[in-house]
């Protein structure tokens, strides 16, 4: 008697509980982002200190985003397959078509090559180099997202009796010139001096105009800007 009824407490208590829940959620989001950033930094760290962690993190996509883009890696979306895994056509949330390279667990391109490709390609911009748009590194998933190059790779045309007929001399000459320009950029004109170390027909992609784009930088070697020779204790490339 003389006290306020219990129901009068709820208009005060409910907002306090709501504020506590919001603060708790904000703390979880902050912690998740901080852990994610630390994980990406640790995963992409290289011994020579070349990796730009902040640039790389800005390219990171979640596995959920990639699953939506590829219709959960649908067989209908598969456009290629190799020793590294499978490549799927996808559409990002902004409507951009992409090629999603999903490395298999038994891939010949391991964790080091995966990290190397992100670090190298993220720093390169040239019309004759394939453009890296993003990556995903969650659990055991290692995924690279590239611009979509519609005409597959050069070996698809060179070594097929029917397809090679479309490679007249004019097209072959333009492809040769484009590859040379891409290599010149890597060796002389880019911010980093880079040796590809695995240049072959299957690593030359062709766009809608049959212009070449050098791809697959997992084996690439980064050299000093003024460096003219180097040593290695690891054989790289394709037999």
C-alpha positions as CSV (number, residue, x, y, z in Angstrom):
1,X,0.0,0.0,0.0
2,X,1.3,3.4,-1.0
3,X,3.8,1.9,-3.5
4,X,3.5,2.4,-7.3
5,X,2.1,-0.7,-9.1
6,X,4.7,-2.9,-10.7
7,X,3.5,-2.1,-14.2
8,X,4.8,1.5,-13.7
9,X,8.3,0.1,-13.7
10,X,8.2,-1.3,-17.2
11,X,8.2,2.0,-19.2
12,X,11.6,2.7,-17.5
13,X,13.1,-0.8,-17.4
14,X,12.3,-1.7,-21.1
15,X,14.3,1.2,-22.6
16,X,17.2,0.4,-20.3
17,X,17.1,-3.3,-21.4
18,X,17.0,-2.1,-25.0
19,X,20.0,0.1,-24.6
20,X,21.9,-2.7,-23.0
21,X,21.1,-5.1,-25.9
22,X,22.1,-2.5,-28.5
23,X,25.4,-1.9,-26.7
24,X,26.0,-5.6,-26.5
25,X,25.4,-6.0,-30.2
26,X,27.7,-3.1,-31.0
27,X,30.4,-4.6,-28.9
28,X,30.1,-8.0,-30.7
29,X,30.2,-6.3,-34.2
30,X,33.3,-4.3,-33.1
31,X,35.0,-7.4,-31.8
32,X,34.2,-9.4,-34.9
33,X,35.6,-6.7,-37.2
34,X,38.7,-6.4,-35.1
35,X,39.3,-10.2,-35.1
36,X,38.6,-10.4,-38.8
37,X,41.1,-7.6,-39.5
38,X,43.7,-9.4,-37.4
39,X,43.0,-12.7,-39.1
40,X,43.4,-11.2,-42.6
41,X,46.6,-9.3,-41.6
42,X,48.1,-12.5,-40.2
43,X,47.0,-14.6,-43.2
44,X,48.4,-12.2,-45.7
45,X,51.6,-11.3,-43.9
46,X,54.7,-12.1,-45.9
47,X,58.3,-12.4,-44.9
48,X,59.5,-9.7,-47.2
49,X,57.0,-7.1,-45.9
50,X,55.5,-6.4,-49.4
51,X,51.9,-7.1,-48.4
52,X,49.6,-4.1,-48.1
53,X,47.2,-5.4,-45.5
54,X,44.8,-2.5,-45.6
55,X,44.5,-2.6,-49.4
56,X,44.0,-6.4,-49.2
57,X,41.3,-6.2,-46.5
58,X,39.3,-3.7,-48.6
59,X,39.0,-6.5,-51.3
60,X,37.7,-9.1,-48.9
61,X,34.2,-10.6,-49.5
62,X,32.3,-12.9,-47.1
63,X,31.6,-16.5,-48.1
64,X,27.9,-15.7,-48.0
65,X,28.3,-13.0,-50.6
66,X,30.1,-15.3,-52.9
67,X,27.6,-18.1,-52.4
68,X,24.8,-15.7,-53.4
69,X,26.8,-14.5,-56.4
70,X,27.4,-18.0,-57.7
71,X,24.1,-19.5,-56.7
72,X,25.9,-21.6,-54.1
73,X,28.6,-22.7,-56.6
74,X,26.0,-24.1,-58.9
75,X,27.2,-26.6,-61.6
76,X,25.3,-24.5,-64.1
77,X,27.7,-21.6,-63.2
78,X,30.9,-23.6,-63.6
79,X,33.0,-22.2,-66.5
80,X,36.4,-23.9,-65.9
81,X,38.3,-26.5,-63.9
82,X,41.9,-27.3,-63.3
83,X,44.4,-28.7,-60.8
84,X,43.8,-25.6,-58.5
85,X,40.0,-26.2,-58.3
86,X,37.0,-24.8,-60.2
87,X,36.0,-21.4,-61.7
88,X,32.4,-20.2,-61.5
89,X,30.6,-17.3,-63.2
90,X,29.0,-15.0,-60.6
91,X,27.1,-11.8,-60.3
92,X,28.0,-9.4,-57.4
93,X,25.4,-7.4,-55.6
94,X,26.1,-4.3,-57.8
95,X,25.3,-6.4,-60.9
96,X,29.0,-6.9,-62.0
97,X,29.8,-10.2,-63.6
98,X,32.8,-11.9,-62.2
99,X,34.9,-15.1,-62.3
100,X,35.1,-16.9,-59.0
101,X,38.2,-19.1,-58.6
102,X,37.5,-21.6,-55.7
103,X,40.7,-23.5,-54.7
104,X,40.2,-27.1,-53.8
105,X,41.7,-28.4,-50.6
106,X,44.2,-30.5,-52.6
107,X,45.0,-27.7,-54.9
108,X,48.6,-27.4,-56.2
109,X,48.2,-23.7,-55.4
110,X,48.7,-23.7,-51.7
111,X,48.2,-21.1,-49.0
112,X,51.5,-19.3,-49.9
113,X,50.6,-19.0,-53.5
114,X,47.1,-17.8,-52.6
115,X,48.5,-15.0,-50.4
116,X,51.1,-14.1,-53.0
117,X,48.5,-13.8,-55.7
118,X,46.4,-11.4,-53.6
119,X,49.4,-9.2,-52.7
120,X,50.8,-9.1,-56.2
121,X,47.6,-8.6,-58.4
122,X,46.0,-6.1,-56.0
123,X,48.9,-3.7,-56.8
124,X,48.8,-4.1,-60.6
125,X,46.7,-2.2,-63.1
126,X,47.2,-2.8,-66.8
127,X,44.9,-3.7,-69.7
128,X,46.9,-6.9,-70.4
129,X,46.8,-8.2,-66.9
130,X,43.7,-9.8,-65.4
131,X,42.2,-7.6,-62.6
132,X,41.6,-9.0,-59.1
133,X,38.4,-7.7,-57.6
134,X,38.4,-9.5,-54.3
135,X,39.0,-12.6,-52.3
136,X,37.5,-14.7,-49.5
137,X,39.5,-16.4,-46.7
138,X,37.1,-18.1,-44.3
139,X,37.9,-21.4,-42.6
140,X,39.3,-23.8,-45.2
141,X,37.9,-21.7,-48.1
142,X,40.4,-19.9,-50.3
143,X,38.6,-18.0,-53.1
144,X,39.7,-15.3,-55.6
145,X,37.4,-13.0,-57.5
146,X,38.4,-11.7,-60.9
147,X,36.9,-9.6,-63.7
148,X,35.0,-11.9,-66.0
149,X,37.0,-12.6,-69.2
150,X,34.5,-14.2,-71.6
151,X,36.6,-16.0,-74.2
152,X,38.4,-18.5,-71.9
153,X,42.1,-19.1,-72.2
154,X,44.5,-19.1,-75.1
155,X,45.1,-22.9,-74.9
156,X,41.4,-23.4,-75.6
157,X,41.9,-22.0,-79.1
158,X,45.5,-23.0,-79.8
159,X,45.1,-26.8,-79.1
160,X,41.6,-27.4,-80.4
161,X,41.3,-28.3,-84.2
162,X,38.1,-26.3,-84.6
163,X,38.8,-23.3,-82.4
164,X,42.2,-22.6,-83.7
165,X,40.7,-21.7,-87.0
166,X,39.4,-18.5,-85.5
167,X,43.0,-17.4,-84.7
168,X,44.0,-15.8,-88.0
169,X,47.4,-14.1,-88.2
170,X,46.1,-10.7,-87.3
171,X,44.6,-12.0,-84.1
172,X,47.7,-14.0,-83.2
173,X,49.8,-10.9,-83.8
174,X,47.6,-8.8,-81.5
175,X,47.7,-11.5,-78.8
176,X,51.5,-11.7,-79.0
177,X,51.8,-7.9,-78.8
178,X,49.4,-7.8,-75.8
179,X,51.3,-10.4,-73.9
180,X,54.6,-8.6,-74.6
181,X,53.1,-5.3,-73.3
182,X,51.9,-7.0,-70.1
183,X,55.3,-8.5,-69.5
184,X,57.0,-5.2,-70.2
185,X,54.8,-3.6,-67.5
186,X,55.6,-6.3,-65.0
187,X,59.4,-6.1,-65.7
188,X,59.9,-2.4,-66.1
189,X,56.9,-0.1,-65.6
190,X,54.9,-1.3,-62.6
191,X,55.5,-0.1,-59.0
192,X,57.0,-3.6,-58.3
193,X,59.3,-5.5,-60.6
194,X,57.7,-8.8,-61.1
195,X,58.7,-12.1,-62.7
196,X,55.6,-14.2,-63.5
197,X,57.5,-17.6,-63.5
198,X,54.5,-19.6,-64.9
199,X,53.6,-18.0,-68.2
200,X,51.8,-20.5,-70.5
201,X,48.8,-20.6,-72.8
202,X,46.4,-21.6,-70.1
203,X,47.4,-18.5,-68.1
204,X,46.6,-16.1,-70.9
205,X,42.9,-15.2,-70.8
206,X,41.1,-13.6,-73.8
207,X,38.4,-10.9,-73.5
208,X,35.5,-10.2,-75.8
209,X,37.8,-8.5,-78.3
210,X,40.3,-11.4,-78.1
211,X,42.8,-9.2,-76.3
212,X,45.1,-11.1,-73.9
213,X,45.2,-10.8,-70.2
214,X,48.0,-12.5,-68.2
215,X,46.6,-14.4,-65.2
216,X,47.6,-16.6,-62.3
217,X,50.3,-14.9,-60.3
218,X,50.6,-17.5,-57.6
219,X,54.2,-18.3,-58.6
220,X,55.2,-14.7,-59.2
221,X,58.4,-13.4,-57.8
222,X,58.6,-9.8,-56.5
223,X,62.0,-8.1,-57.1
224,X,63.6,-4.8,-56.1
225,X,63.0,-1.9,-58.5
226,X,66.7,-1.7,-59.3
227,X,67.3,-5.4,-59.1
228,X,68.7,-7.0,-62.3
229,X,69.3,-10.5,-61.1
230,X,68.4,-12.8,-58.2
231,X,68.8,-16.2,-56.6
232,X,66.1,-18.7,-55.7
233,X,66.2,-22.1,-53.9
234,X,62.7,-23.1,-55.2
235,X,61.9,-24.3,-58.7
236,X,58.7,-22.7,-59.9
237,X,56.4,-23.1,-62.9
238,X,54.8,-25.9,-64.8
239,X,56.6,-29.0,-66.0
